[in-house]
């Protein structure tokens, strides 16, 4: 479609056919260009939406009332303060910590 016509054949083709072929070439090129830009535009729109969603989420976090120290305090109960058993490792039944 995009190859230059051979000189001897171009003389036999009427002007109307040449114009029709040129219009078809232009239509094909335009269609190919549109097909390539559409996915990029869609991706751009999706990224824009994600950015807006992220901005909304960040704004909602900033608007929340900060919690008081009492609400943030976490109680940890550890009745056994010895980590001896948990930290020792038995390899092949021999350990420097056990007899």
N, C-alpha and C positions, 0 to 999 in steps of 0.2 A: 504494500500500500504506500510506503514511504520512499520507495526507490524512485529515482529519476527515470522517466520513461526513455526508451531508446529513441534516437532521433528519427529513424525511418518509420517507426510506428506512430510517433506523435503527429506526423503529417496526415495520417489516415483518420485520426480521431477528430470528430467535429468539435467546434468550440464549446458547444453546449455540454458535451461529455466531459471536456476538460474542466469546465466550471463546476460541474456536479462532483467530479472526483476531488477537486480542491475543497469544496464545501464539506465533503465527507471526511477528508483528512483533518480539517479544522475541528469538526465535530468530535472526531476520535481523540484528538489532542486535548480538547476542552474537557471531555469526559474523563480522560486519564488524569488530568490535573485536579479535577473536582474529587475524584475517588481518592486521591492521595491526601487531600487537605481535610476531608471529612473526619477521618479517624483522629487526626491531630486536633481538630476543633472540639470533638467530643471529649478527648482526653483533657484538653484545656478546661472545658466546662466542669468536668468531674473534679479536677484539681481545685478549681475555684470553689466548688461546693464544699470540698473537704476543708479548705482553708476557712471558709465561713463557719462551718460546723465547729472546727477547732477554736476559732475566735469566740464563738458563742459559749462553748464549754469553759474556756479560760475566764471569760467574763463572769459566768455563773460561779466559778470558784472564788473569784475576787470579791464578789458581792456577798458570799456567805459570811455569817457572823463568826469570828474566830472563837474557838472553844476556850473555856476557862481552864486554868491549871488543874482544877479538881476533876474536870471531865477527861483531861489528858492523862492523869495519873493512872498507871497500870500496876496492879498488885501482883507481885511474884512470890509464890509460896514454894520454898525449897526446904523441906524439913531436914534433909541430910546434906550438910555442907561439905561432906567428904566426897570428892570426885575420884577417890582411889580406885574403886571397882570399875567405874565407867571408863577411866583413862588407861587402865592397864590392858595389855593385849597379850593373849596367849598364843604363842606360835609353837605348834607341834607339841603342846602340852608342857613346854618349858617356859618359865617366866622368871625374871630376876626378882619379881615381887612376891612370888608364892613359893612355898616349900614343896 
